């Protein structure tokens, strides 16, 4: 999720804590912890070619979270001293857990069991920036000040967190309805091993979802509106993972990592080398032609070299996403 949502979640959670724990120090610790897991942006900036592969792994894993919680607890104990070391460590753990929980509900995924496994887990319920989720948390943070009643901070935060839970439950219900539409379409296509589908929240989620399913060498896409049951066909896209030059790239260590990261990979060879992108990141309402996590390879002699990551950096991704959001038009399907 975006940094603003992470920070607001830290504000509301810290204010909703039991009275004996609450305090300015507790608020600082929880907010800092709710943000610090994204320190892995440093890896992205240092290694832009593999930025997407390194994000949400080390600092979003159970091992990494435990380490960050201990470091955060020690730092807080040295800085504040009001609570015990275990209490500050627990506060840091709460903030970190909130961060990972929010990252689990979008399509990028987190490597919970890294370094033992590179598999990412996710249950996409919201778009990368969700104004409803952000708005509920913001309301919980500012409502007491707007009412001139700072003493109501705990109640307002608890209400906000409760409403967030209700909203996410509604998102899950709409996701289930959208998934039924996509599964029905996919089941009509003969496939070895059964139907494969993927569902990603679109801009306008949870009212708009993009479903992806395989039809031979083609990925088919539909835009689903679960409240009405409507579904709009989007362009079908061919992927050629078995083409010889593509297979050579996929056999490399980096190629295998990319294959593990991607959900709906579109592999293609051209005169300049091999390129791949993931359809789950090509949003219909953002033009369906821009991907922040594409990769390009070139063969140089007997070597296969990753020469470009389309995202470049985490900051570059957010800049381009904001620009695309501004360009999104109501005429999109």
C-alpha positions as CSV (number, residue, x, y, z in Angstrom):
1,X,0.0,0.0,0.0
2,X,1.0,3.6,-0.2
3,X,3.0,5.3,2.6
4,X,0.1,7.6,3.7
5,X,-2.2,4.6,4.4
6,X,0.6,2.9,6.3
7,X,1.2,6.0,8.4
8,X,-2.5,6.5,9.1
9,X,-2.9,2.9,10.2
10,X,-0.1,3.5,12.7
11,X,-1.9,6.5,14.1
12,X,-5.2,4.8,14.5
13,X,-3.8,1.6,16.0
14,X,-1.6,3.4,18.5
15,X,-4.6,5.5,19.7
16,X,-6.8,2.4,20.0
17,X,-4.4,0.7,22.4
18,X,-5.3,0.1,26.1
19,X,-5.1,3.3,28.2
20,X,-2.0,2.1,30.2
21,X,0.0,1.6,27.0
22,X,-1.1,4.7,25.1
23,X,1.1,7.8,25.0
24,X,3.2,9.9,22.6
25,X,6.0,7.4,22.8
26,X,3.7,4.5,21.9
27,X,2.3,6.5,19.0
28,X,5.8,7.3,17.6
29,X,6.9,3.6,17.9
30,X,3.8,2.2,16.1
31,X,3.8,4.8,13.3
32,X,7.6,4.3,12.8
33,X,7.1,0.5,12.7
34,X,4.2,0.8,10.3
35,X,6.5,2.6,7.9
36,X,9.9,1.1,8.5
37,X,9.3,-2.2,6.6
38,X,9.5,-0.2,3.4
39,X,13.2,0.4,4.1
40,X,13.7,-2.3,1.5
41,X,13.3,0.5,-1.0
42,X,17.0,1.0,-0.5
43,X,17.6,-2.4,-2.2
44,X,15.4,-1.2,-5.1
45,X,17.4,2.0,-5.5
46,X,20.7,0.1,-5.2
47,X,19.7,-2.6,-7.7
48,X,17.1,-1.0,-10.0
49,X,17.3,-3.9,-12.6
50,X,15.8,-6.3,-10.0
51,X,13.9,-3.8,-7.9
52,X,10.6,-5.6,-8.2
53,X,12.1,-8.9,-7.2
54,X,13.7,-7.5,-4.0
55,X,10.7,-5.5,-2.8
56,X,8.5,-7.0,0.0
57,X,10.9,-9.8,0.8
58,X,13.5,-9.4,3.5
59,X,11.8,-6.8,5.6
60,X,8.3,-8.2,5.0
61,X,9.2,-11.8,6.0
62,X,8.4,-13.3,9.4
63,X,12.2,-13.5,10.1
64,X,12.7,-9.9,9.0
65,X,9.8,-8.6,11.0
66,X,11.0,-10.3,14.1
67,X,14.4,-8.7,13.7
68,X,12.9,-5.3,13.0
69,X,10.6,-5.6,16.1
70,X,13.6,-6.3,18.4
71,X,15.6,-3.4,16.9
72,X,12.6,-1.1,17.2
73,X,12.0,-2.2,20.8
74,X,15.6,-1.6,21.8
75,X,15.7,1.8,20.1
76,X,12.4,2.9,21.7
77,X,13.6,1.7,25.2
78,X,16.7,3.8,24.8
79,X,14.8,6.8,23.6
80,X,11.8,6.8,25.9
81,X,12.1,4.5,28.9
82,X,8.5,4.8,30.0
83,X,7.6,1.2,29.1
84,X,9.6,-2.0,29.3
85,X,11.7,-3.4,26.5
86,X,9.2,-6.2,25.9
87,X,6.4,-3.6,25.7
88,X,8.2,-1.5,23.2
89,X,9.1,-4.6,21.2
90,X,5.4,-5.6,21.1
91,X,4.4,-2.1,20.0
92,X,6.9,-2.3,17.1
93,X,5.6,-5.7,16.3
94,X,2.0,-4.4,16.1
95,X,3.0,-1.6,13.7
96,X,5.0,-4.0,11.5
97,X,2.1,-6.5,11.5
98,X,-0.2,-3.8,10.3
99,X,2.2,-2.9,7.5
100,X,2.4,-6.4,6.2
101,X,-1.3,-6.9,6.6
102,X,-2.0,-4.0,4.4
103,X,0.5,-5.2,1.8
104,X,-1.1,-8.6,1.7
105,X,-4.4,-7.1,0.4
106,X,-3.0,-5.8,-2.8
107,X,-1.6,-7.6,-5.8
108,X,2.2,-7.2,-5.3
109,X,2.4,-9.8,-2.5
110,X,4.9,-10.4,0.3
111,X,7.5,-13.0,0.9
112,X,6.4,-14.2,4.3
113,X,8.7,-17.1,4.5
114,X,11.8,-15.6,2.9
115,X,14.7,-16.6,2.9
116,X,13.4,-20.2,3.1
117,X,11.0,-19.6,0.3
118,X,10.7,-16.9,-2.5
119,X,7.0,-17.5,-2.9
120,X,4.8,-14.4,-2.4
121,X,1.5,-14.4,-0.7
122,X,-1.4,-12.0,-1.3
123,X,-5.2,-11.7,-1.3
124,X,-5.8,-8.7,-3.5
125,X,-8.8,-6.8,-2.2
126,X,-8.0,-3.2,-2.9
127,X,-6.2,-1.1,-5.6
128,X,-2.6,0.1,-4.9
129,X,-4.1,3.4,-3.6
130,X,-7.5,3.0,-2.1
131,X,-9.2,6.3,-1.2
132,X,-11.9,4.7,0.9
133,X,-9.4,2.8,3.1
134,X,-7.3,5.9,3.3
135,X,-10.3,8.1,4.0
136,X,-11.6,5.9,6.9
137,X,-8.2,6.0,8.6
138,X,-7.8,9.7,8.0
139,X,-11.3,10.3,9.5
140,X,-10.3,8.3,12.6
141,X,-7.1,10.4,13.0
142,X,-8.6,13.9,12.5
143,X,-12.2,13.5,13.8
144,X,-11.4,14.3,17.5
145,X,-9.6,17.5,16.5
146,X,-12.4,18.5,14.2
147,X,-14.8,18.1,17.0
148,X,-12.5,19.9,19.5
149,X,-12.4,16.8,21.7
150,X,-8.8,15.3,21.8
151,X,-10.0,13.0,24.5
152,X,-12.1,11.1,22.0
153,X,-9.0,9.9,20.0
154,X,-9.3,6.3,21.2
155,X,-13.0,5.9,20.4
156,X,-12.6,7.6,17.0
157,X,-9.6,5.3,16.1
158,X,-11.5,2.2,17.2
159,X,-14.5,3.2,15.1
160,X,-12.2,3.8,12.1
161,X,-10.5,0.5,12.5
162,X,-13.9,-1.3,12.8
163,X,-15.2,0.4,9.7
164,X,-12.0,-0.6,7.9
165,X,-12.8,-4.2,8.8
166,X,-16.3,-3.8,7.5
167,X,-15.0,-2.3,4.3
168,X,-12.5,-5.1,3.7
169,X,-15.2,-7.7,4.4
170,X,-17.3,-6.0,1.7
171,X,-14.3,-6.0,-0.7
172,X,-13.9,-9.7,0.0
173,X,-17.6,-10.4,-0.8
174,X,-17.4,-8.4,-4.1
175,X,-14.1,-10.2,-4.9
176,X,-15.9,-13.6,-4.5
177,X,-18.7,-12.4,-6.8
178,X,-16.3,-11.2,-9.4
179,X,-14.3,-14.5,-9.1
180,X,-17.4,-16.5,-9.9
181,X,-17.8,-14.6,-13.2
182,X,-14.2,-15.1,-14.2
183,X,-14.2,-18.8,-13.2
184,X,-17.3,-19.4,-15.3
185,X,-15.6,-17.8,-18.3
186,X,-12.4,-19.8,-17.8
187,X,-14.3,-23.1,-17.2
188,X,-15.8,-22.8,-20.7
189,X,-12.3,-23.1,-22.2
190,X,-10.8,-26.6,-22.4
191,X,-7.5,-26.6,-20.4
192,X,-5.1,-29.3,-19.3
193,X,-5.0,-29.4,-15.6
194,X,-8.1,-27.3,-15.1
195,X,-8.9,-23.6,-15.4
196,X,-6.4,-21.1,-14.2
197,X,-7.6,-17.6,-13.2
198,X,-6.3,-14.5,-11.5
199,X,-8.3,-11.6,-10.2
200,X,-6.9,-8.1,-9.6
201,X,-8.6,-5.0,-8.2
202,X,-8.8,-2.2,-10.7
203,X,-8.9,1.6,-10.2
204,X,-12.4,1.9,-8.8
205,X,-12.2,-1.3,-6.7
206,X,-14.0,-3.0,-5.2
207,X,-16.6,-2.2,-7.8
208,X,-14.2,-3.0,-10.7
209,X,-12.0,-6.1,-11.1
210,X,-9.9,-7.4,-13.9
211,X,-10.0,-11.2,-14.4
212,X,-7.4,-13.0,-16.3
213,X,-7.5,-16.6,-17.5
214,X,-5.6,-18.8,-20.0
215,X,-6.9,-20.0,-23.4
216,X,-4.0,-21.9,-24.9
217,X,-1.1,-19.6,-25.6
218,X,-3.4,-16.6,-25.0
219,X,-4.3,-14.7,-21.8
220,X,-7.9,-13.5,-21.9
221,X,-9.0,-10.5,-19.8
222,X,-12.4,-9.3,-18.7
223,X,-13.4,-6.2,-16.6
224,X,-16.0,-7.3,-14.1
225,X,-18.5,-5.1,-12.1
226,X,-19.7,-7.5,-9.4
227,X,-22.6,-5.3,-8.2
228,X,-24.3,-5.5,-11.6
229,X,-22.8,-8.7,-12.9
230,X,-21.5,-6.9,-15.9
231,X,-18.3,-8.0,-17.7
232,X,-16.5,-6.3,-20.5
233,X,-14.1,-8.2,-22.7
234,X,-10.6,-6.7,-22.9
235,X,-7.9,-7.5,-25.4
236,X,-6.5,-11.0,-25.5
237,X,-2.7,-11.2,-25.2
238,X,-0.4,-13.9,-26.4
239,X,2.5,-15.3,-24.4
240,X,5.3,-17.5,-25.8
241,X,7.3,-18.9,-22.9
242,X,8.5,-22.0,-24.9
243,X,10.0,-20.0,-27.7
244,X,13.8,-21.0,-27.8
245,X,15.2,-17.6,-26.9
246,X,12.6,-17.0,-24.2
247,X,13.3,-20.5,-22.8
248,X,17.0,-19.7,-22.6
249,X,16.2,-16.6,-20.5
250,X,13.8,-18.4,-18.3
251,X,16.4,-21.0,-17.5
252,X,18.8,-18.4,-16.0
253,X,18.8,-17.8,-12.2
254,X,17.3,-14.3,-12.8
255,X,14.7,-15.7,-15.2
256,X,13.6,-18.3,-12.7
257,X,13.2,-15.5,-10.0
258,X,11.1,-13.5,-12.5
259,X,9.0,-16.5,-13.3
260,X,8.3,-17.0,-9.6
261,X,7.4,-13.3,-9.2
262,X,5.0,-13.0,-12.1
263,X,1.4,-14.3,-12.1
264,X,0.3,-13.7,-15.6
265,X,3.6,-13.4,-17.5
266,X,3.6,-12.3,-21.1
267,X,6.9,-13.5,-22.6
268,X,8.0,-12.4,-26.1
269,X,11.1,-12.4,-28.2
270,X,11.9,-9.6,-30.7
271,X,14.9,-8.4,-32.6
272,X,16.3,-6.7,-29.5
273,X,16.1,-9.6,-27.2
274,X,13.4,-11.0,-24.8
275,X,10.8,-9.0,-22.9
276,X,8.3,-10.0,-20.2
277,X,5.6,-8.2,-18.2
278,X,2.8,-9.2,-15.9
279,X,-0.8,-8.6,-16.9
280,X,-1.9,-8.2,-13.3
281,X,-0.1,-4.8,-13.3
282,X,-1.5,-3.6,-16.6
283,X,-4.7,-1.9,-15.4
284,X,-7.6,-1.3,-17.8
285,X,-8.4,2.1,-16.3
286,X,-4.7,3.1,-16.7
287,X,-4.6,2.3,-20.4
288,X,-3.7,-1.4,-20.1
289,X,-0.5,-0.7,-21.9
290,X,1.9,0.4,-19.1
291,X,3.6,-1.9,-16.7
292,X,5.8,-0.8,-13.8
293,X,7.5,-4.2,-13.4
294,X,8.5,-5.2,-16.9
295,X,11.9,-6.7,-17.7
296,X,14.1,-6.9,-20.9
297,X,17.0,-9.3,-21.6
298,X,19.6,-9.3,-24.3
299,X,21.9,-12.1,-25.4
300,X,25.6,-11.1,-25.4
301,X,27.6,-14.1,-26.7
302,X,26.7,-17.0,-24.5
303,X,25.4,-14.8,-21.7
304,X,21.9,-13.6,-21.1
305,X,21.9,-10.1,-19.5
306,X,19.0,-8.3,-17.8
307,X,19.4,-4.8,-19.3
308,X,16.4,-2.9,-18.1
309,X,13.6,-3.0,-15.5
310,X,10.8,-0.8,-16.8
311,X,10.0,0.4,-13.2
312,X,13.6,1.4,-12.5
313,X,12.9,2.3,-8.9
314,X,10.1,2.2,-6.3
315,X,9.9,6.0,-6.4
316,X,9.7,5.9,-10.2
317,X,6.8,3.5,-10.0
318,X,4.8,5.8,-7.7
319,X,5.5,8.9,-9.9
320,X,4.4,7.1,-13.0
321,X,1.3,5.7,-11.2
322,X,0.2,9.1,-10.1
323,X,0.6,10.5,-13.6
324,X,-1.4,7.6,-15.0
325,X,-4.1,8.0,-12.4
326,X,-4.4,11.6,-13.5
327,X,-4.8,10.6,-17.1
328,X,-7.5,7.9,-16.4
329,X,-10.7,8.9,-18.1
330,X,-14.3,8.1,-17.4
331,X,-14.5,6.7,-21.0
332,X,-12.5,3.7,-20.0
333,X,-14.6,0.5,-19.9
